[in-house]
Protein backbone atom coordinates (compact mmCIF):
# COMPACT_ATOMS: atom_id res chain seq x y z
CA UNK A 1 0.00 0.00 0.00
CA UNK A 2 2.70 2.42 0.96
CA UNK A 3 5.65 3.75 -0.97
CA UNK A 4 8.67 1.45 -0.99
CA UNK A 5 11.75 2.14 -3.07
CA UNK A 6 12.37 -1.54 -3.81
CA UNK A 7 10.11 -4.60 -4.09
CA UNK A 8 10.11 -6.96 -1.12
CA UNK A 9 11.65 -9.68 -3.26
CA UNK A 10 14.76 -7.58 -3.80
CA UNK A 11 15.24 -6.31 -0.26
CA UNK A 12 14.11 -6.92 3.27
CA UNK A 13 10.55 -5.73 3.94
CA UNK A 14 10.09 -2.77 6.24
CA UNK A 15 8.54 -3.95 9.49
CA UNK A 16 6.58 -1.41 11.46
CA UNK A 17 5.52 -2.53 14.90
CA UNK A 18 2.46 -1.11 16.63
CA UNK A 19 3.26 1.74 18.96
CA UNK A 20 1.48 4.45 20.91
CA UNK A 21 0.72 6.45 17.75
CA UNK A 22 -0.80 3.50 15.90
CA UNK A 23 -3.39 2.99 18.63
CA UNK A 24 -4.61 6.60 18.36
CA UNK A 25 -6.01 6.20 14.84
CA UNK A 26 -4.21 9.28 13.49
CA UNK A 27 -1.41 7.72 11.45
CA UNK A 28 -2.40 7.74 7.75
CA UNK A 29 -0.51 4.53 6.96
CA UNK A 30 -2.14 2.73 9.90
CA UNK A 31 -5.60 3.91 8.83
CA UNK A 32 -5.02 2.68 5.27
CA UNK A 33 -3.65 -0.63 6.56
CA UNK A 34 -6.72 -1.14 8.74
CA UNK A 35 -9.08 -0.32 5.86
CA UNK A 36 -7.27 -2.78 3.59
CA UNK A 37 -7.36 -5.52 6.23
CA UNK A 38 -11.06 -4.93 6.91
CA UNK A 39 -11.97 -5.25 3.24
CA UNK A 40 -9.75 -8.31 2.81
CA UNK A 41 -11.07 -10.16 5.88
CA UNK A 42 -14.63 -8.83 5.91
CA UNK A 43 -15.68 -7.92 2.34
CA UNK A 44 -18.48 -5.36 2.40
CA UNK A 45 -20.84 -7.27 0.11
CA UNK A 46 -20.56 -10.47 2.18
CA UNK A 47 -20.94 -8.71 5.52
CA UNK A 48 -23.96 -6.71 4.30
CA UNK A 49 -25.55 -9.89 2.93
CA UNK A 50 -25.10 -11.67 6.27
CA UNK A 51 -26.38 -8.67 8.24
CA UNK A 52 -29.54 -8.60 6.16
CA UNK A 53 -30.04 -12.33 6.83
CA UNK A 54 -29.92 -11.79 10.61
CA UNK A 55 -32.25 -8.79 10.34
CA UNK A 56 -29.72 -6.15 11.36
CA UNK A 57 -31.30 -2.72 11.38
CA UNK A 58 -34.63 -3.79 12.85
CA UNK A 59 -35.71 -1.88 15.97
CA UNK A 60 -34.94 -4.89 18.19
CA UNK A 61 -31.55 -5.66 16.63
CA UNK A 62 -28.88 -3.80 18.56
CA UNK A 63 -25.18 -3.61 17.84
CA UNK A 64 -23.57 -4.51 21.12
CA UNK A 65 -20.64 -6.74 21.79
CA UNK A 66 -22.80 -9.11 23.85
CA UNK A 67 -25.12 -9.98 20.97
CA UNK A 68 -24.93 -13.65 20.06
CA UNK A 69 -25.47 -12.95 16.35
CA UNK A 70 -22.50 -10.56 16.36
CA UNK A 71 -20.22 -13.18 17.94
CA UNK A 72 -21.41 -15.74 15.38
CA UNK A 73 -20.71 -13.35 12.53
CA UNK A 74 -17.23 -12.57 13.87
CA UNK A 75 -16.48 -16.31 14.12
CA UNK A 76 -17.74 -16.86 10.58
CA UNK A 77 -15.25 -14.29 9.26
CA UNK A 78 -12.55 -15.39 11.72
CA UNK A 79 -12.14 -11.93 13.25
CA UNK A 80 -12.66 -10.48 16.71
CA UNK A 81 -16.05 -9.21 17.83
CA UNK A 82 -14.51 -5.76 18.15
CA UNK A 83 -13.20 -5.86 14.55
CA UNK A 84 -16.64 -6.94 13.30
CA UNK A 85 -18.32 -4.18 15.33
CA UNK A 86 -16.05 -1.56 13.78
CA UNK A 87 -16.64 -2.98 10.29
CA UNK A 88 -20.41 -2.91 10.73
CA UNK A 89 -20.20 0.64 12.01
CA UNK A 90 -18.34 1.62 8.86
CA UNK A 91 -20.91 -0.14 6.66
CA UNK A 92 -24.06 1.35 8.18
CA UNK A 93 -24.71 3.58 5.15
CA UNK A 94 -24.67 0.55 2.86
CA UNK A 95 -27.32 -1.08 5.01
CA UNK A 96 -29.80 1.77 4.68
Secondary structure, 3 states (H helix, E strand, C coil): CCCCCCCCCCCCCCCCCCCCCHHHCCCHHHHHHHHHHHHHHCCHHHHHHHHHHCCCCCCCCCCCCCCHHHHHHHHHHCCCHHHHHHHHHHHHHHHC
